[in-house]
């Protein structure tokens, strides 16, 4: 159930799940913390009407996340660590709801991978992003998949091969971030986005995400065949698709049932 654990805070309110990283000062992602996140995501998966999942750092933390625990890269914990970390992304993909990262301060290593996976990244002008794993003699598996898609192959290679850390404005220019605002305006900007998402059908949002994922790295024809099938035989059989079209024709506001 929603509540506070040792490393995170979790609440679902008004169709939005908030997972707050609360392990000051740097929100280093250890196995225990990642297990708490995955437990929260299991709860999210049960919420049919969920409009969004928000990741943010607690106010007393100096970073969104400085990355995955270096100490847990030891031989006796490396398998469990990697499994726990990658489970976060697998769970988020399965849930299929819009994800929002609210970043104030550094998002490095695993923290940067988490923000990269999110659909929306709202950053303060004090945020920084980077994949410095190469400086430890390792590499970021999730970023190796995501960054070339998001910012292009050449710049992704540069960031991962050099471990360069970039400022929020450069991250915005690259497409790694959606919006950059002063730190004092982060919550206001987040609330504005969440208001938009709450006004939409959770079922439709899920289908949009699935369609985008289906199109990744495939030919137009191959992807379109599957997306057409989903559109005709899944989406158009949902209550909300029918309701949205009827509401438009009848010039009224749609009454979503998120099914």
C-alpha positions in Angstrom: 0.0 0.0 0.0 1.1 3.6 -0.4 3.3 4.9 2.3 6.9 5.5 3.4 9.7 2.9 3.3 13.3 3.1 4.3 14.5 4.6 1.0 11.4 5.8 -0.8 8.0 7.4 -0.3 5.0 6.3 -2.4 1.6 7.7 -2.7 -1.3 7.5 -5.3 -3.5 10.5 -5.3 -6.0 11.7 -7.9 -4.9 9.1 -10.5 -1.2 10.0 -10.2 1.4 7.7 -8.5 4.4 9.5 -6.9 7.5 7.6 -6.2 9.9 9.8 -4.2 13.5 8.8 -3.9 14.3 9.6 -0.3 17.7 8.3 0.5 19.8 11.5 1.2 22.1 12.9 0.3 22.5 11.4 -3.2 19.8 8.8 -3.6 22.2 6.0 -4.5 20.2 3.2 -5.9 20.9 0.1 -3.8 19.1 -3.3 -3.9 16.8 -2.4 -1.0 15.8 0.9 -2.6 15.2 -0.7 -6.0 13.1 -3.4 -4.4 10.9 -0.7 -2.8 10.5 1.0 -6.2 9.4 -2.3 -7.8 7.0 -3.0 -4.9 5.4 0.4 -5.6 5.2 -0.4 -9.3 3.4 -3.6 -8.5 0.8 -1.5 -6.7 0.6 0.9 -9.7 -0.1 -2.1 -12.0 -3.3 -2.7 -10.2 -4.7 0.8 -10.8 -6.8 0.8 -14.0 -7.3 4.5 -14.1 -3.7 5.6 -13.4 -2.8 8.7 -15.5 0.9 8.9 -14.7 3.8 7.7 -12.5 6.1 10.5 -11.2 9.6 10.0 -10.0 11.2 12.8 -8.0 13.7 13.3 -5.2 12.9 14.3 -1.7 13.6 17.9 -0.7 16.5 17.0 1.5 18.4 15.2 -1.3 21.1 16.9 -3.3 20.6 14.7 -6.3 17.8 13.1 -8.2 20.0 10.0 -8.1 23.8 9.6 -8.3 23.3 6.2 -9.7 23.4 2.5 -8.7 25.5 1.5 -5.7 29.1 0.9 -6.7 29.5 -1.3 -3.6 26.8 -3.7 -4.9 28.7 -4.3 -8.1 30.7 -6.9 -5.9 30.6 -10.5 -7.1 28.2 -11.6 -4.4 25.6 -9.0 -5.1 26.0 -8.0 -8.8 23.4 -10.4 -10.2 20.7 -9.4 -7.7 21.6 -5.7 -8.2 21.3 -5.9 -12.0 18.1 -7.9 -11.8 16.5 -5.5 -9.3 17.5 -2.5 -11.4 16.3 -3.8 -14.7 13.1 -5.0 -13.2 12.2 -1.3 -12.7 12.2 -0.8 -16.5 10.5 -4.1 -17.3 7.7 -3.2 -14.8 7.3 0.3 -16.2 7.0 -1.0 -19.7 4.4 -3.6 -18.7 2.3 -1.0 -16.8 2.2 1.2 -19.9 1.4 4.5 -18.3 3.0 7.9 -18.9 6.1 8.4 -16.7 7.5 11.7 -15.5 10.9 12.4 -14.0 11.2 15.7 -12.0 14.9 16.4 -11.8 16.6 19.0 -9.6 20.4 18.4 -9.3 22.4 15.5 -10.8 20.9 12.5 -12.5 23.9 10.3 -13.1 24.4 6.7 -14.0 21.3 4.7 -13.1 19.6 7.9 -12.3 20.1 9.2 -15.8 18.9 5.9 -17.2 15.7 6.2 -15.2 15.1 9.7 -16.5 15.9 8.6 -20.0 13.2 5.9 -19.8 10.6 8.3 -18.7 8.2 9.8 -21.2 8.6 13.3 -19.8 11.6 14.9 -18.1 11.0 18.2 -16.3 14.4 19.6 -15.1 15.5 22.6 -13.1 18.2 24.7 -14.5 20.4 23.2 -11.9 20.0 19.6 -13.2 22.8 17.7 -14.7 22.8 14.4 -16.6 25.5 11.8 -17.5 26.6 8.2 -17.8 30.0 8.2 -16.0 30.1 4.4 -15.7 33.1 4.2 -18.2 35.2 5.8 -15.5 34.7 2.8 -13.3 35.5 0.4 -16.1 31.9 -0.6 -16.8 29.0 0.6 -19.0 25.3 1.4 -18.6 23.1 -1.4 -20.2 19.8 0.5 -20.3 21.5 3.7 -21.6 23.2 1.6 -24.3 19.7 0.8 -25.6 17.9 4.1 -24.9 20.3 6.9 -25.6 20.9 6.2 -29.3 17.1 6.3 -29.8 16.7 9.5 -27.9 19.6 11.7 -28.8 21.1 9.9 -31.8 23.9 7.4 -32.2 26.9 9.7 -32.4 26.1 11.9 -29.3 25.1 8.8 -27.3 28.4 7.2 -28.0 30.2 10.3 -27.0 28.4 10.5 -23.6 28.9 6.8 -22.8 32.4 6.5 -24.0 33.7 9.6 -22.3 31.5 9.8 -19.2 30.8 13.4 -19.9 28.2 15.2 -17.7 26.0 17.8 -19.3 24.0 20.7 -18.0 20.2 20.9 -18.2 20.1 23.3 -21.2 22.3 21.0 -23.3 20.2 18.0 -22.3 17.1 20.0 -23.5 18.8 20.7 -26.8 19.7 17.0 -27.3 16.1 15.9 -26.5 17.0 14.2 -23.3 14.8 16.6 -21.4 11.4 18.0 -22.3 11.4 21.2 -20.3 13.8 23.3 -18.2 12.5 25.7 -15.6 13.9 27.4 -12.5 13.9 25.1 -9.5 11.2 27.1 -7.8 8.8 26.4 -10.7 9.4 22.6 -10.9 6.2 21.6 -9.0 4.1 24.1 -10.9 5.3 22.9 -14.2 4.8 19.3 -13.1 1.2 20.0 -11.9 0.5 21.6 -15.3 1.5 18.5 -17.2 -0.3 16.2 -14.8 -3.5 18.2 -15.2 -3.3 17.5 -19.0 -2.7 13.8 -18.4 -5.6 13.5 -15.9 -7.9 14.8 -18.5 -7.2 11.9 -20.8 -8.2 8.2 -20.9 -5.8 5.9 -19.2 -6.7 3.2 -21.7 -5.9 5.5 -24.6 -2.6 6.6 -23.0 -1.6 2.9 -22.6 -2.3 2.2 -26.3 -0.3 5.2 -27.4 2.7 4.0 -25.5 2.3 0.5 -26.9 2.1 1.8 -30.4 5.2 3.9 -30.0 7.1 0.9 -28.6 6.0 -1.3 -31.5 7.5 1.1 -34.0 11.0 1.1 -32.5 13.7 -0.2 -34.8 11.3 -1.8 -37.3 10.3 -1.2 -40.9 7.1 0.9 -41.4 5.2 -1.9 -43.0 6.0 -4.5 -40.2 5.2 -2.1 -37.4 2.1 -0.7 -39.1 0.6 -4.2 -39.5 0.8 -4.8 -35.7 -0.4 -1.3 -34.9 -3.3 -1.5 -37.3 -4.3 -4.8 -35.6 -4.1 -3.2 -32.1 -6.1 -0.2 -33.3 -8.9 -2.1 -34.9 -9.2 -5.1 -32.6 -8.2 -3.7 -29.2 -8.4 0.1 -29.1 -11.7 0.4 -31.0 -13.3 -2.2 -28.8 -12.6 -0.1 -25.6 -15.3 2.0 -24.0 -13.2 5.1 -24.1 -12.5 5.0 -27.8 -16.2 4.8 -28.5 -17.0 7.4 -25.9 -14.4 9.9 -27.2 -15.7 9.7 -30.8 -19.3 9.9 -29.7 -18.5 12.9 -27.4 -16.9 14.7 -30.3 -19.9 14.1 -32.5 -22.3 15.2 -29.8 -20.2 18.3 -28.9 -19.8 17.3 -25.2 -17.0 16.4 -22.8 -16.0 12.8 -22.8 -16.8 10.8 -19.7 -13.8 8.4 -19.5 -14.1 5.1 -17.7 -10.5 4.0 -18.3 -11.5 0.7 -20.0 
